[in-house]
Amino acid sequence: MIDGSGFLGFQLLSIFVSILALVFPAAIIVLLVMIYRKTRSIEKLLKKE
């Protein structure tokens, strides 16, 4: 037998996990792009000198 509060908590947890699954890859991509741009700008600065 499942009590209401526990079931609600499980639903919220599953929703939270699904949101994380959607947001996490996007956040990783954004971080990689930012790091890539920073390294590119550093390379440009080194080439100028």
C-alpha positions in Angstrom: 0.0 0.0 0.0 1.3 3.4 -1.1 0.6 6.5 1.0 -0.2 9.8 -0.8 2.7 11.9 0.5 5.3 9.3 -0.5 3.8 8.9 -4.0 3.7 12.7 -4.5 7.4 12.9 -3.4 8.2 10.2 -5.9 6.4 12.1 -8.7 8.3 15.3 -7.9 11.6 13.4 -7.8 10.9 11.8 -11.2 10.0 15.2 -12.7 13.1 16.7 -11.2 15.3 13.9 -12.7 13.7 14.4 -16.1 14.3 18.1 -16.0 17.9 17.5 -15.0 18.3 15.0 -17.9 17.1 17.7 -20.3 19.1 20.6 -18.8 22.4 18.8 -18.0 23.5 18.1 -21.6 22.7 21.6 -22.6 24.8 23.0 -19.7 27.7 20.8 -20.7 27.5 22.0 -24.3 27.4 25.6 -23.1 30.5 25.0 -20.9 32.4 23.4 -23.7 31.6 26.3 -26.0 32.7 28.8 -23.4 36.0 26.9 -22.8 36.6 26.6 -26.5 36.1 30.3 -27.1 38.4 31.1 -24.2 41.2 28.9 -25.5 40.7 30.4 -29.0 41.0 33.9 -27.6 44.1 32.9 -25.7 45.7 31.4 -28.8 44.9 34.7 -30.7 46.6 36.7 -28.0 49.7 34.5 -28.0 49.9 34.7 -31.8 49.7 38.5 -31.7 52.8 38.8 -29.5 
